[in-house]
């Protein structure tokens, strides 16, 4: 059985304490939240921190709330809490639809929103949701906080804007009246990483699309989004023809890799088809609101 290398362990008592510990131990320290990504990497010796800083006691990183015109999720909110949240479901169906197909109940009960975002896996479902909804993250360090749009947060596979000595504390999403949203995923088996996933929100007003966001994962979409496809739809009727053209633009912007989940051309076809399905359902929901 694979086991991780020896590691020291400490429980943080506050966000400020966790940041102080990160600065004290430098690049040899890692934060421990749900641990579903970090611990397997440690067992494989792909990650070998000298110390784990457990942030599970930090209630200041928990909770889902409405603040002004934004939905605010603490970094330690679990997938299960996102799935069951009436606040999130009231504004965006995409949250519940995505969470239902993320992993399994065991993972969802411990895995966290902040952990998923910071892992920056190129096949991460919540990254596609965040990009589609054009959310932002709040990052805290010893001197204060800064806000980074989610479409700029991921710098590459497993790389984010979170620097040494910093913690992601919140994820924020704008509230959009009359927005419909949807999430579509194809996976090899239940709970698996996606072969391709696509999510979207659409606002239809006066018979035309006035606002739209598209998120894609597992198919090499830069920053998990498709801005050219979004720009194409603005001001146009949400007809099948226009939605299909936008979906094709989204697929064309992807650069999927062939792997055990399928060849590149299959994944690109899925990107088009799943984007179309998500846009179609989101537009219908907006018009029915």
RASUL-V939658 format. One record per residue. N is the residue number from 1. RES is the residue in three letters. SS is DSSP state (a for helix, b for strand, c for the rest). OMEGA is omega in whole degrees, 0 to 359 (999 if undefined). NEAR is the number of other ideal C-beta (glycine too) atoms within 12 Angstrom. Layout:
# RASUL-V939658
n:N res:RES ss:SS omega:OMEGA near:NEAR
n:N res:RES ss:SS omega:OMEGA near:NEAR
This chain:
# RASUL-V939658
n:1 res:UNK ss:c omega:180 near:5
n:2 res:UNK ss:c omega:179 near:12
n:3 res:UNK ss:c omega:180 near:12
n:4 res:UNK ss:c omega:174 near:24
n:5 res:UNK ss:c omega:179 near:19
n:6 res:UNK ss:c omega:183 near:13
n:7 res:UNK ss:c omega:174 near:25
n:8 res:UNK ss:b omega:186 near:19
n:9 res:UNK ss:b omega:176 near:22
n:10 res:UNK ss:b omega:177 near:25
n:11 res:UNK ss:b omega:178 near:19
n:12 res:UNK ss:c omega:180 near:32
n:13 res:UNK ss:c omega:178 near:19
n:14 res:UNK ss:c omega:176 near:20
n:15 res:UNK ss:a omega:179 near:34
n:16 res:UNK ss:a omega:179 near:23
n:17 res:UNK ss:a omega:178 near:22
n:18 res:UNK ss:a omega:179 near:41
n:19 res:UNK ss:a omega:178 near:33
n:20 res:UNK ss:a omega:179 near:21
n:21 res:UNK ss:a omega:177 near:33
n:22 res:UNK ss:a omega:180 near:33
n:23 res:UNK ss:a omega:180 near:22
n:24 res:UNK ss:a omega:187 near:21
n:25 res:UNK ss:a omega:175 near:25
n:26 res:UNK ss:a omega:187 near:16
n:27 res:UNK ss:a omega:179 near:16
n:28 res:UNK ss:a omega:182 near:20
n:29 res:UNK ss:b omega:174 near:33
n:30 res:UNK ss:b omega:175 near:37
n:31 res:UNK ss:b omega:177 near:42
n:32 res:UNK ss:b omega:175 near:37
n:33 res:UNK ss:c omega:177 near:39
n:34 res:UNK ss:c omega:175 near:34
n:35 res:UNK ss:c omega:186 near:28
n:36 res:UNK ss:c omega:175 near:29
n:37 res:UNK ss:c omega:185 near:33
n:38 res:UNK ss:a omega:186 near:33
n:39 res:UNK ss:a omega:175 near:26
n:40 res:UNK ss:a omega:178 near:19
n:41 res:UNK ss:a omega:177 near:21
n:42 res:UNK ss:a omega:178 near:25
n:43 res:UNK ss:a omega:178 near:19
n:44 res:UNK ss:c omega:182 near:16
n:45 res:UNK ss:c omega:173 near:15
n:46 res:UNK ss:c omega:173 near:16
n:47 res:UNK ss:c omega:182 near:26
n:48 res:UNK ss:c omega:178 near:20
n:49 res:UNK ss:c omega:175 near:30
n:50 res:UNK ss:c omega:182 near:22
n:51 res:UNK ss:b omega:174 near:26
n:52 res:UNK ss:b omega:178 near:32
n:53 res:UNK ss:b omega:185 near:38
n:54 res:UNK ss:b omega:181 near:26
n:55 res:UNK ss:c omega:183 near:41
n:56 res:UNK ss:c omega:179 near:26
n:57 res:UNK ss:c omega:189 near:20
n:58 res:UNK ss:c omega:181 near:31
n:59 res:UNK ss:a omega:179 near:16
n:60 res:UNK ss:a omega:178 near:22
n:61 res:UNK ss:a omega:183 near:33
n:62 res:UNK ss:c omega:173 near:25
n:63 res:UNK ss:c omega:176 near:25
n:64 res:UNK ss:b omega:184 near:33
n:65 res:UNK ss:b omega:171 near:21
n:66 res:UNK ss:b omega:179 near:20
n:67 res:UNK ss:b omega:185 near:18
n:68 res:UNK ss:c omega:180 near:11
n:69 res:UNK ss:c omega:180 near:13
n:70 res:UNK ss:b omega:167 near:24
n:71 res:UNK ss:b omega:183 near:37
n:72 res:UNK ss:b omega:177 near:32
n:73 res:UNK ss:b omega:174 near:44
n:74 res:UNK ss:b omega:184 near:35
n:75 res:UNK ss:c omega:182 near:41
n:76 res:UNK ss:c omega:172 near:40
n:77 res:UNK ss:c omega:182 near:41
n:78 res:UNK ss:b omega:175 near:36
n:79 res:UNK ss:a omega:180 near:41
n:80 res:UNK ss:a omega:179 near:26
n:81 res:UNK ss:a omega:175 near:29
n:82 res:UNK ss:a omega:181 near:40
n:83 res:UNK ss:a omega:186 near:32
n:84 res:UNK ss:a omega:187 near:20
n:85 res:UNK ss:c omega:175 near:29
n:86 res:UNK ss:a omega:179 near:16
n:87 res:UNK ss:a omega:180 near:24
n:88 res:UNK ss:a omega:181 near:34
n:89 res:UNK ss:a omega:180 near:22
n:90 res:UNK ss:a omega:186 near:18
n:91 res:UNK ss:a omega:185 near:30
n:92 res:UNK ss:c omega:175 near:45
n:93 res:UNK ss:a omega:184 near:35
n:94 res:UNK ss:a omega:180 near:47
n:95 res:UNK ss:a omega:182 near:43
n:96 res:UNK ss:a omega:182 near:29
n:97 res:UNK ss:a omega:178 near:35
n:98 res:UNK ss:a omega:184 near:42
n:99 res:UNK ss:a omega:179 near:38
n:100 res:UNK ss:c omega:183 near:26
n:101 res:UNK ss:c omega:175 near:34
n:102 res:UNK ss:c omega:173 near:43
n:103 res:UNK ss:c omega:183 near:34
n:104 res:UNK ss:c omega:183 near:21
n:105 res:UNK ss:a omega:181 near:18
n:106 res:UNK ss:a omega:179 near:15
n:107 res:UNK ss:a omega:182 near:28
n:108 res:UNK ss:a omega:181 near:31
n:109 res:UNK ss:a omega:181 near:20
n:110 res:UNK ss:a omega:181 near:26
n:111 res:UNK ss:c omega:187 near:39
n:112 res:UNK ss:b omega:177 near:40
n:113 res:UNK ss:a omega:181 near:49
n:114 res:UNK ss:a omega:178 near:44
n:115 res:UNK ss:a omega:179 near:40
n:116 res:UNK ss:a omega:180 near:45
n:117 res:UNK ss:a omega:184 near:45
n:118 res:UNK ss:a omega:175 near:42
n:119 res:UNK ss:a omega:175 near:37
n:120 res:UNK ss:c omega:176 near:31
n:121 res:UNK ss:c omega:182 near:31
n:122 res:UNK ss:c omega:176 near:33
n:123 res:UNK ss:c omega:184 near:37
n:124 res:UNK ss:c omega:181 near:41
n:125 res:UNK ss:a omega:184 near:48
n:126 res:UNK ss:a omega:176 near:50
n:127 res:UNK ss:a omega:176 near:43
n:128 res:UNK ss:a omega:177 near:55
n:129 res:UNK ss:a omega:181 near:50
n:130 res:UNK ss:a omega:178 near:49
n:131 res:UNK ss:a omega:179 near:44
n:132 res:UNK ss:a omega:184 near:53
n:133 res:UNK ss:c omega:179 near:46
n:134 res:UNK ss:c omega:180 near:35
n:135 res:UNK ss:c omega:178 near:42
n:136 res:UNK ss:b omega:177 near:30
n:137 res:UNK ss:b omega:175 near:40
n:138 res:UNK ss:b omega:182 near:34
n:139 res:UNK ss:b omega:183 near:35
n:140 res:UNK ss:b omega:173 near:33
n:141 res:UNK ss:b omega:186 near:24
n:142 res:UNK ss:c omega:184 near:21
n:143 res:UNK ss:c omega:181 near:13
n:144 res:UNK ss:b omega:182 near:13
n:145 res:UNK ss:b omega:172 near:21
n:146 res:UNK ss:b omega:181 near:22
n:147 res:UNK ss:b omega:183 near:22
n:148 res:UNK ss:b omega:175 near:30
n:149 res:UNK ss:b omega:181 near:26
n:150 res:UNK ss:a omega:179 near:41
n:151 res:UNK ss:a omega:174 near:29
n:152 res:UNK ss:a omega:188 near:22
n:153 res:UNK ss:a omega:182 near:37
n:154 res:UNK ss:b omega:182 near:36
n:155 res:UNK ss:b omega:181 near:18
n:156 res:UNK ss:b omega:178 near:15
n:157 res:UNK ss:c omega:177 near:19
n:158 res:UNK ss:c omega:178 near:21
n:159 res:UNK ss:b omega:180 near:15
n:160 res:UNK ss:b omega:179 near:30
n:161 res:UNK ss:c omega:179 near:27
n:162 res:UNK ss:c omega:182 near:32
n:163 res:UNK ss:c omega:176 near:23
n:164 res:UNK ss:c omega:179 near:20
n:165 res:UNK ss:c omega:181 near:24
n:166 res:UNK ss:c omega:178 near:30
n:167 res:UNK ss:b omega:169 near:44
n:168 res:UNK ss:b omega:185 near:45
n:169 res:UNK ss:b omega:183 near:42
n:170 res:UNK ss:b omega:168 near:36
n:171 res:UNK ss:b omega:186 near:45
n:172 res:UNK ss:b omega:180 near:35
n:173 res:UNK ss:b omega:177 near:42
n:174 res:UNK ss:b omega:173 near:28
n:175 res:UNK ss:c omega:182 near:27
n:176 res:UNK ss:c omega:177 near:30
n:177 res:UNK ss:c omega:177 near:18
n:178 res:UNK ss:c omega:177 near:24
n:179 res:UNK ss:b omega:169 near:36
n:180 res:UNK ss:b omega:180 near:36
n:181 res:UNK ss:b omega:183 near:45
n:182 res:UNK ss:b omega:179 near:40
n:183 res:UNK ss:b omega:180 near:42
n:184 res:UNK ss:b omega:183 near:41
n:185 res:UNK ss:b omega:169 near:42
n:186 res:UNK ss:b omega:181 near:31
n:187 res:UNK ss:b omega:181 near:26
n:188 res:UNK ss:c omega:177 near:17
n:189 res:UNK ss:c omega:184 near:14
n:190 res:UNK ss:c omega:177 near:15
n:191 res:UNK ss:c omega:182 near:22
n:192 res:UNK ss:c omega:168 near:22
n:193 res:UNK ss:c omega:183 near:32
n:194 res:UNK ss:b omega:163 near:41
n:195 res:UNK ss:b omega:173 near:35
n:196 res:UNK ss:b omega:172 near:46
n:197 res:UNK ss:b omega:177 near:47
n:198 res:UNK ss:b omega:176 near:54
n:199 res:UNK ss:b omega:181 near:53
n:200 res:UNK ss:b omega:162 near:53
n:201 res:UNK ss:b omega:180 near:49
n:202 res:UNK ss:b omega:171 near:47
n:203 res:UNK ss:b omega:178 near:32
n:204 res:UNK ss:b omega:179 near:35
n:205 res:UNK ss:b omega:181 near:23
n:206 res:UNK ss:c omega:178 near:14
n:207 res:UNK ss:c omega:179 near:15
n:208 res:UNK ss:b omega:177 near:21
n:209 res:UNK ss:b omega:180 near:36
n:210 res:UNK ss:b omega:179 near:25
n:211 res:UNK ss:b omega:182 near:32
n:212 res:UNK ss:b omega:174 near:46
n:213 res:UNK ss:b omega:181 near:47
n:214 res:UNK ss:b omega:177 near:56
n:215 res:UNK ss:b omega:180 near:55
n:216 res:UNK ss:b omega:176 near:55
n:217 res:UNK ss:b omega:177 near:50
n:218 res:UNK ss:c omega:182 near:40
n:219 res:UNK ss:c omega:175 near:46
n:220 res:UNK ss:c omega:175 near:28
n:221 res:UNK ss:c omega:182 near:41
n:222 res:UNK ss:a omega:182 near:24
n:223 res:UNK ss:a omega:175 near:32
n:224 res:UNK ss:a omega:185 near:48
n:225 res:UNK ss:b omega:183 near:41
n:226 res:UNK ss:c omega:186 near:43
n:227 res:UNK ss:a omega:180 near:26
n:228 res:UNK ss:a omega:178 near:23
n:229 res:UNK ss:a omega:178 near:40
n:230 res:UNK ss:a omega:181 near:35
n:231 res:UNK ss:a omega:179 near:21
n:232 res:UNK ss:a omega:186 near:27
n:233 res:UNK ss:a omega:185 near:41
n:234 res:UNK ss:c omega:179 near:24
n:235 res:UNK ss:c omega:180 near:18
n:236 res:UNK ss:c omega:175 near:27
n:237 res:UNK ss:c omega:180 near:22
n:238 res:UNK ss:c omega:180 near:37
n:239 res:UNK ss:c omega:178 near:20
n:240 res:UNK ss:a omega:181 near:17
n:241 res:UNK ss:a omega:181 near:16
n:242 res:UNK ss:a omega:179 near:28
n:243 res:UNK ss:a omega:179 near:37
n:244 res:UNK ss:a omega:179 near:24
n:245 res:UNK ss:a omega:178 near:25
n:246 res:UNK ss:a omega:179 near:42
n:247 res:UNK ss:a omega:179 near:41
n:248 res:UNK ss:a omega:176 near:26
n:249 res:UNK ss:a omega:178 near:30
n:250 res:UNK ss:a omega:179 near:48
n:251 res:UNK ss:a omega:181 near:35
n:252 res:UNK ss:a omega:181 near:24
n:253 res:UNK ss:c omega:182 near:31
n:254 res:UNK ss:c omega:177 near:40
n:255 res:UNK ss:c omega:183 near:18
n:256 res:UNK ss:c omega:176 near:31
n:257 res:UNK ss:c omega:173 near:22
n:258 res:UNK ss:c omega:177 near:16
n:259 res:UNK ss:b omega:183 near:18
n:260 res:UNK ss:c omega:179 near:11
n:261 res:UNK ss:c omega:176 near:25
n:262 res:UNK ss:b omega:178 near:24
n:263 res:UNK ss:c omega:185 near:16
n:264 res:UNK ss:a omega:183 near:22
n:265 res:UNK ss:a omega:176 near:17
n:266 res:UNK ss:a omega:180 near:22
n:267 res:UNK ss:a omega:179 near:34
n:268 res:UNK ss:a omega:176 near:32
n:269 res:UNK ss:a omega:178 near:24
n:270 res:UNK ss:a omega:179 near:35
n:271 res:UNK ss:a omega:178 near:47
n:272 res:UNK ss:a omega:186 near:35
n:273 res:UNK ss:a omega:182 near:29
n:274 res:UNK ss:a omega:175 near:43
n:275 res:UNK ss:a omega:179 near:53
n:276 res:UNK ss:a omega:180 near:35
n:277 res:UNK ss:a omega:180 near:31
n:278 res:UNK ss:a omega:178 near:46
n:279 res:UNK ss:a omega:182 near:51
n:280 res:UNK ss:a omega:181 near:31
n:281 res:UNK ss:a omega:179 near:29
n:282 res:UNK ss:a omega:179 near:46
n:283 res:UNK ss:a omega:179 near:41
n:284 res:UNK ss:a omega:179 near:23
n:285 res:UNK ss:a omega:178 near:27
n:286 res:UNK ss:a omega:181 near:33
n:287 res:UNK ss:a omega:179 near:24
n:288 res:UNK ss:a omega:182 near:15
n:289 res:UNK ss:c omega:999 near:22
